[in-house]
């Protein structure tokens, strides 16, 4: 007797997926993304000019913690880079105490999760990930502070927004041997620079 599957694997029609819209992969859209990206970049020198207590290694520790939380919670792939963008933009304009850095990171994940997830992270769950060093009310207060400082402008582009544009150009690059020539003289990134130039 042949084993039967009790789950829905293989039964029924495949789940329909949306086709890539070629209108969203045009150079016009890519150039618009590049223009918009400039509006959402944090100040490059905020550790010297704005932050007095926080150093790059502290940011790195909080970023690693945020990534670990996103991975354990199986967040959408856009949540982590978006949360990091929020955190860097806040650190660019608001001096932050080092004992508030994890709270800031949690609030940024909370907001990014609300924007990108169908079932977002909860305040209680994020507080557990801080070993309860943060209360839900503190997290909600920090969320409001972040929203206020960012002027409720949360739709910043992330590197993931650019990937489809680059991948859509890959067949043309391979066809024209542009990648092979660039690989001899440089890196794969040179392929995209040549293409966009």
Helices and strands as residue ranges (DSSP letters): G 22-25, H 27-39, H 46-49, H 56-72, H 77-93, G 98-100, H 101-116, H 123-129, H 136-149, H 160-175, H 178-185, H 188-196
